[in-house]
């Protein structure tokens, strides 16, 4: 009987000790989490690379003096399941911030972002170049992912790649972002901008991919907002009459290389994008159109015009007949000139 009682006391004592240890650990963790490394301190730049482990992040924070104990930081993070929640990016963190607040910043991804503007009419190569120069993501990775038809399908796009669907806008992006995340943001913005026009898209005889393709051509043909519906109407009129679209920007896009001067040889180069040779629309967009170019296709001007030619002042002369068009060409265009350097590698 005495042995049984002693055993119960030992068990009770052990349970009590375990409870005290547990309480001490919780209190210790609690104190650690709410106690900053220093009462005051200036903000310091901390970069969290894509794929960094919780321990690597903690060691970096301890090395920079943001936290006192990296091991406790890791232990608490693993206990709470925060290891995979930390977002890559660049952060300004202060030693005066308690560890629990540091965790909150890293988990929410409230880091330093940089404004990146993608102009209307840029093709994937140009977009990738801008992102690379800004230190957002690498050209090779961005082009590889955006060129994958299976990725396009995941976004609900039936085209051969994401050309035309990387919406031109100003974005707040982080350095060293994963290319897929950047693409998520840009394609997401495309669908967001198109949302108010879903009914018009459904009623249009063209498919969404055809609308975006034609809008990209309109975008490349003119920078004059007032002319976009007129340009769209010319192309639609030509499509209705089974006429070739004969758009210089599509030819340029299809060329393996472009010197800046569109020649007769270029116009005779057989590519899927040469609308002087093929009938109908090219196989896909040639650039990223803005919403105004898309609206021009959805709500084109009313006219019977079939031709237009640049007047070399940012506007175009529109004609209904070939005779009138030829006179305009003689008046405004002594020779053809290339319009951009957005060639497509075949």
C-alpha positions in Angstrom: 0.0 0.0 0.0 2.8 2.4 0.9 4.5 1.6 -2.4 1.3 2.4 -4.3 0.9 5.8 -2.5 4.5 6.7 -3.2 4.1 5.9 -6.8 1.1 8.1 -7.0 3.1 10.9 -5.4 5.9 10.4 -7.8 3.6 10.5 -10.7 1.8 13.6 -9.4 5.2 15.2 -8.8 6.3 14.4 -12.3 3.1 15.8 -13.8 3.5 18.9 -11.7 7.1 19.4 -12.8 6.1 18.8 -16.5 3.3 21.4 -16.0 5.7 23.9 -14.5 8.2 23.3 -17.3 5.5 23.7 -19.9 4.3 26.9 -18.2 7.8 28.2 -18.0 8.4 27.4 -21.7 5.2 29.2 -22.7 6.0 32.2 -20.6 9.6 32.2 -22.0 8.3 32.0 -25.5 5.7 34.7 -24.8 8.4 37.0 -23.3 10.7 36.3 -26.2 8.0 37.0 -28.8 7.0 40.4 -27.3 10.5 41.5 -26.4 12.4 43.4 -29.1 16.1 42.9 -29.6 16.6 46.6 -28.7 14.3 49.3 -27.4 15.3 51.6 -30.2 16.9 50.9 -33.5 16.9 52.1 -37.1 15.3 50.0 -39.9 17.5 47.6 -41.7 17.2 46.1 -45.1 16.5 42.3 -45.1 16.1 40.2 -48.2 14.3 36.9 -48.2 15.1 34.9 -51.2 12.5 32.7 -53.0 12.8 29.2 -51.4 14.6 30.3 -48.2 14.1 28.0 -45.2 12.9 29.3 -41.9 16.3 28.7 -40.3 18.1 30.6 -43.1 15.7 33.5 -42.5 16.2 33.4 -38.8 20.0 33.3 -39.1 19.9 36.3 -41.4 17.7 38.2 -38.9 19.9 37.4 -36.0 23.0 38.3 -38.0 21.5 41.7 -38.8 20.5 42.2 -35.1 16.7 42.2 -35.8 16.2 39.3 -33.3 18.2 38.1 -30.4 17.8 34.3 -30.7 17.4 32.6 -34.1 16.8 29.2 -32.6 13.8 30.4 -30.6 12.5 32.1 -33.7 12.7 28.9 -35.6 11.2 26.8 -32.8 8.2 29.1 -32.5 7.8 29.3 -36.3 7.8 25.5 -36.6 5.4 25.2 -33.7 2.9 27.5 -35.4 3.5 26.1 -38.8 4.9 29.4 -40.1 7.8 27.9 -42.0 6.1 27.8 -45.4 4.1 31.0 -44.8 7.1 33.4 -45.0 7.0 35.4 -48.2 10.1 36.1 -50.3 10.9 39.7 -50.8 12.7 42.7 -49.4 11.8 44.1 -46.0 12.7 47.1 -43.8 12.8 45.6 -40.3 13.9 47.2 -37.0 15.5 45.7 -33.9 12.8 47.6 -32.0 10.2 45.3 -33.5 9.3 42.3 -31.3 9.8 38.9 -33.0 6.0 38.3 -33.2 5.7 41.5 -35.2 8.6 40.4 -37.4 6.8 37.2 -38.1 3.6 39.1 -39.0 5.5 41.2 -41.5 7.2 38.2 -43.2 4.0 36.1 -43.3 1.9 38.9 -44.8 4.6 39.7 -47.3 4.5 43.4 -46.4 7.8 44.1 -48.0 9.4 46.7 -50.2 7.8 46.9 -53.7 8.9 48.8 -56.7 6.7 50.4 -59.4 7.1 48.7 -62.8 5.3 50.1 -65.8 4.5 47.8 -68.8 3.5 50.1 -71.7 0.6 49.2 -73.9 1.7 47.4 -77.1 4.7 45.6 -75.6 5.2 42.0 -76.6 6.4 39.3 -74.2 10.0 39.8 -75.0 9.8 43.5 -74.2 7.9 42.8 -71.0 10.5 40.2 -70.0 13.3 42.7 -70.7 11.7 45.4 -68.5 11.1 43.0 -65.6 14.7 41.7 -65.8 16.2 45.3 -65.9 14.1 46.2 -62.9 15.4 43.1 -61.0 11.9 41.6 -60.7 12.5 38.3 -62.5 14.7 36.8 -65.1 14.0 37.0 -68.9 14.6 33.3 -69.5 12.2 32.1 -66.8 9.5 34.6 -67.7 9.6 33.7 -71.4 9.7 29.9 -70.7 6.6 30.0 -68.6 4.6 32.5 -70.7 5.4 30.5 -73.8 3.9 27.2 -72.4 0.5 26.4 -73.9 -0.4 24.3 -70.8 0.2 27.4 -68.6 -2.1 29.4 -70.9 -4.8 26.7 -70.4 -4.5 27.0 -66.7 -5.6 30.6 -67.0 -8.5 29.8 -69.3 -6.8 30.9 -72.4 -6.9 28.7 -75.5 -4.0 30.4 -77.3 -0.6 29.0 -77.9 1.0 31.2 -75.2 0.3 34.2 -73.0 1.2 36.8 -75.6 -1.5 39.5 -75.4 -2.8 38.5 -72.0 0.0 40.0 -69.8 -1.9 43.2 -69.2 0.0 46.5 -69.6 -0.2 48.5 -66.4 1.9 49.8 -63.6 2.5 47.2 -60.9 4.0 47.2 -57.5 6.4 44.2 -57.6 9.2 42.8 -55.5 12.8 42.1 -56.5 13.5 38.4 -57.2 9.9 37.3 -57.6 9.2 34.0 -59.1 8.2 34.4 -62.7 5.0 32.5 -62.3 3.9 34.8 -59.5 4.5 37.9 -61.7 2.5 36.2 -64.5 -0.3 35.5 -62.0 -0.5 39.2 -61.2 -0.5 40.3 -64.9 -3.0 37.8 -66.2 -5.1 38.4 -63.1 -5.2 42.0 -64.0 -6.2 41.2 -67.6 -9.3 39.3 -66.4 -10.1 42.0 -63.9 -10.0 44.7 -66.5 -12.1 42.6 -68.9 -14.8 41.8 -66.3 -17.1 44.7 -67.1 -17.2 43.7 -70.8 -18.0 40.0 -70.5 -21.5 40.5 -72.0 -20.1 42.4 -75.0 -17.5 39.7 -75.5 -20.1 36.9 -75.4 -22.2 38.7 -78.1 -19.3 39.4 -80.4 -18.9 37.0 -83.3 -15.2 36.8 -82.7 -13.8 34.5 -79.9 -12.0 36.1 -77.0 -8.7 35.0 -78.5 -9.6 36.6 -81.8 -10.7 39.8 -80.1 -7.4 40.1 -78.2 -5.5 39.3 -81.4 -7.3 42.0 -83.3 -7.0 44.4 -80.4 -3.2 43.8 -80.3 -3.0 44.8 -84.0 -5.1 48.0 -83.4 -2.7 48.8 -80.5 0.4 48.5 -82.7 -1.1 50.4 -85.6 -1.9 53.6 -83.8 -1.1 55.5 -80.6 -4.0 57.9 -81.2 -6.9 56.9 -79.0 -9.5 58.5 -81.2 -8.4 56.4 -84.2 -8.6 53.0 -82.6 -12.3 52.3 -83.3 -11.6 53.4 -86.9 -8.7 51.1 -87.3 -10.7 48.3 -85.8 -13.5 48.9 -88.2 -11.2 48.8 -91.2 -9.9 45.4 -90.1 -13.4 44.1 -89.4 -14.6 45.3 -92.8 -11.7 43.5 -94.5 -12.4 40.3 -92.6 -16.1 40.5 -93.6 -15.0 40.8 -97.3 -12.4 38.0 -97.0 -9.7 40.5 -97.8 -6.1 40.1 -96.4 -5.5 42.4 -93.5 -2.1 43.6 -94.7 -0.9 44.9 -91.3 2.8 45.8 -91.1 3.1 45.1 -87.3 2.1 41.5 -87.8 4.7 41.0 -90.5 7.4 42.5 -88.2 6.3 40.3 -85.3 6.7 37.2 -87.4 10.2 38.0 -88.6 13.1 36.1 -87.0 15.0 39.4 -86.9 14.1 43.0 -87.8 16.5 45.8 -88.7 14.0 48.6 -88.1 13.2 49.1 -91.8 10.4 47.0 -93.3 11.4 46.0 -96.8 9.6 44.4 -99.7 11.5 41.2 -99.0 10.1 41.3 -95.4 6.6 41.6 -96.8 7.2 38.5 -98.9 8.6 36.5 -96.1 6.2 33.5 -95.5 5.4 33.4 -91.8 2.1 32.6 -90.0 2.0 36.3 -89.0 2.4 37.7 -92.5 -1.0 39.1 -93.1 0.0 40.2 -96.6 0.2 36.5 -97.4 -2.2 34.7 -95.1 -6.0 35.3 -95.0 -7.8 36.3 -91.8 -6.2 37.0 -88.4 -2.7 35.8 -87.4 -2.6 32.8 -85.1 -2.4 34.9 -82.0 -1.8 38.4 -80.5 1.3 40.3 -81.4 1.5 42.4 -78.2 -0.4 43.2 -75.0 -3.3 45.6 -75.9 -4.7 48.0 -73.4 -8.4 48.2 -72.6 -9.0 51.0 -75.1 -7.8 48.9 -77.9 -10.0 46.0 -76.8 -13.0 48.3 -76.5 -12.3 49.5 -80.0 -12.7 46.0 -81.3 -15.9 45.4 -79.2 -17.3 48.8 -80.1 -15.8 49.8 -83.5 -16.6 52.9 -85.5 -19.3 52.8 -88.2 -17.7 53.2 -91.6 -17.1 51.5 -94.9 -13.4 52.2 -94.9 -11.1 49.4 -96.1 -7.7 51.1 -96.1 -5.6 53.5 -93.9 -2.1 54.9 -94.2 0.0 56.9 -91.8 0.2 60.6 -92.3 3.5 60.7 -90.4 2.0 62.9 -87.7 0.6 60.3 -85.4 -2.7 60.0 -87.4 -3.9 58.1 -90.4 -5.8 58.8 -93.6 -8.7 56.4 -94.1 -10.1 55.4 -97.5 -13.0 53.4 -98.9 -11.5 52.6 -102.3 -8.1 51.3 -103.4 -7.8 54.3 -105.8 -8.2 56.8 -103.0 -5.8 54.8 -100.8 -3.1 54.7 -103.5 -3.3 58.5 -103.8 -3.0 58.8 -100.0 0.1 56.5 -100.1 1.7 58.6 -102.8 1.0 61.7 -100.7 2.1 60.5 -97.3 4.4 57.6 -97.8 7.3 57.7 -100.2 8.6 54.5 -98.8 7.7 52.1 -95.9 9.4 52.2 -92.6 9.4 49.7 -89.8 7.4 50.5 -86.7 9.1 48.6 -83.8 11.6 45.9 -83.0 9.3 43.3 -81.6 10.3 40.3 -83.8 9.2 36.8 -83.0 11.6 33.9 -83.0 10.3 31.1 -85.1 
